[in-house]
Amino acid sequence: MHVNVEYGSEGIVSTSGDVYSFGIMLLEMYTRKKPTDAMFGEKMSLKSWVSQSLDENKIIEVVDAKLLRREDTNFSGKEQCVLSILALAMECLINSPMERISTREVVARLEKIKTTFLRRTKDAKDGNGKQINEY
């Protein structure tokens, strides 16, 4: 079974390792899967599964149905928010610690995702042109 053990590998703890762990945690939260899930093995990992879904624009297939459903109010805005978070997670999971996003950048990106989502939700209208204010 392929499981990348980044955090504390070789006895070295770093903020870069924290960022990697945060990326894994985001994937676990949004997919409700663990890297050690039975569906993952030599050929497929949690990271590669989500990465493939992003590449194929099929995140609805990997995201927990309790978080994102096509029939949701403002599905488009929610989908874009989830896409942004999963893309951020993938940046946290870059193999080279030197090329990985910093904790400061993670926070800035999360703030931007939040602002964008709230703006889209505030401006969202239903099919009849009625304002939707669901957060």
Secondary structure as the mmCIF struct_conf table of DSSP 4:
data_model
#
loop_
_struct_conf.conf_type_id
_struct_conf.id
_struct_conf.beg_label_comp_id
_struct_conf.beg_label_asym_id
_struct_conf.beg_label_seq_id
_struct_conf.end_label_comp_id
_struct_conf.end_label_asym_id
_struct_conf.end_label_seq_id
TURN_TY1_P TURN_TY1_P1 TYR A 7 GLY A 8
HELX_RH_3T_P HELX_RH_3T_P1 SER A 9 GLY A 11
HELX_RH_AL_P HELX_RH_AL_P1 THR A 15 THR A 31
TURN_TY1_P TURN_TY1_P2 PRO A 35 THR A 36
TURN_TY1_P TURN_TY1_P3 ALA A 38 MET A 39
BEND BEND1 GLY A 41 LYS A 43
HELX_RH_AL_P HELX_RH_AL_P2 LEU A 46 ASP A 55
TURN_TY1_P TURN_TY1_P4 GLU A 56 ASN A 57
HELX_RH_3T_P HELX_RH_3T_P2 ILE A 59 GLU A 61
TURN_TY1_P TURN_TY1_P5 VAL A 62 VAL A 62
BEND BEND2 VAL A 63 VAL A 63
TURN_TY1_P TURN_TY1_P6 ALA A 65 LEU A 67
TURN_TY1_P TURN_TY1_P7 ARG A 70 GLU A 71
BEND BEND3 ASP A 72 ASP A 72
TURN_TY1_P TURN_TY1_P8 THR A 73 ASN A 74
HELX_RH_AL_P HELX_RH_AL_P3 PHE A 75 CYS A 92
TURN_TY1_P TURN_TY1_P9 LEU A 93 LEU A 93
BEND BEND4 ASN A 95 ASN A 95
TURN_TY1_P TURN_TY1_P10 PRO A 97 GLU A 99
BEND BEND5 ARG A 100 ARG A 100
HELX_LH_PP_P HELX_LH_PP_P1 ILE A 101 SER A 102
HELX_RH_AL_P HELX_RH_AL_P4 THR A 103 ASP A 123
STRN STRN1 LYS A 125 LYS A 125
TURN_TY1_P TURN_TY1_P11 GLY A 127 ASN A 128
BEND BEND6 GLY A 129 GLY A 129
STRN STRN2 GLN A 131 GLN A 131
#
